[in-house]
Amino acid sequence: MKRTGPTNVLARKLLRLLRKQKKRIWRAVAEELDVPTRKRSVINLKKINKYTKPNEVVIVPGKVLGLGSLDHPVTVYAFSFSKSAKEKIEKAGGKARSLFQALEELKEFKNVRLMKG
């Protein structure tokens, strides 16, 4: 059976945009997103808290869930967020943004981490 790719219109549009980028990090994100939904990365806040430092940028090619807490501000770019994860990120002084915004806002890739599950 032929693989058709994501049926979610936003996911297909994001994949097209990511593949046009010249940076290797965006191609890696596109590869991670171009899998069935059940195989996409799911990252909890406790993992983000453990592996990041204050004011770092994290890219998650999947969903961020609210298990755990953040004790320092980070900017998280992800395909989707749970409601509690978004609230906890903003409460810690960080920012929760979509991957579409990451394409526009990220120009320099210092202090950027790609987290996959």
N, C-alpha and C positions, 0 to 999 in steps of 0.2 A: 504494500500500500504506500502510495506517495505521501510524503510529509508535506503539509500545507502551510505550516508556520502558525503564528499566533492569530487568533480570530479577533482579539481585542484591537479595535481601530487605533487607539492611542499607542498600544505596544508596537504595532506595525509602523506607525508614523515615527515613533522614537527610534526604532531600529534603523529605518532609512536615514534619519538624521545622524545617528551615531556612526554608521558605516561611511558616511561622507567625510568625517573628520580625519585629520592627518595624524593625530596623536595616538600612540599605541594603547593608552589607557581606555580610550573610547571604543576601540575595537574589542578590547577585553570585556568591557561592559556589554557590548552588543552580543558577544558570544554567550555570556552568562544569561542574558535576557531571552535569547532565541532558543529556549527550551520550553517544554510543556509547563504549565502553571504549577503543577504539583511538584516539579523538580526545581523550581526557582529558590534562590537563597532566602532564608528567613533568619534575621539577626535580632537578638534581644538586646535591650539597652545595657544589660550587665556586661555583655561582651564588648560593646562600644566603650563603656566606662573603663574596662580593664585594659584595653589595648590602645587607648588614645591619651594624649596630653591636652591641657587646656588650649583652646582656640585652634585646634586642628580641624581639618576638613575630612569627612568620611563619605565615600561613595558606596552605596549599597545597591547592587543590581537585583533587587527583589523587594521584600517587605521588611519593615522595622516594627518589632513588637515591643510592648511596654513592660516586659518582665525585667525586674531590677530597677536601678535608679542611676542617675547621673550626678556626680558631685563636682563637675567642672563644665564650662560652656564649650560646646562643639557645634560645628555646622554639619548637618547630615543631609546629603542628597540621596534620595531613594525613589524607586518606582512607586511605592505606596507606603503609608504609615497607618498603624492602628491609632485610634483616637487617644488612648492613654499614652502611647509613645510620643505623639506630637505634644501633648500637654506637658509631659515630663521634660522633654528637650527644651521647650520654651521656658519652663519654670527654672531650669538650671542656667538660663541665660544664653542658651544656644539657639540655633535656627533649624527648622525642618523645611526642606525645600524639595521640589521635584527634580527629576533628571533633566527635564526640559529647561529649567532655570539654570542648572549646572552648565549646560552647553553655552548659555549666554554669559554667565557670571564668571566662570573659571577660565582665566587666561594664563595664570602662572600656577604651576603644579608643585609648589613648595608646601610641605606639611599636609599632603593629601594621601589618604589611605583608601585602598580598595578592599572592602570586606565582603567575603562570600562565606556562605554557610557550609 
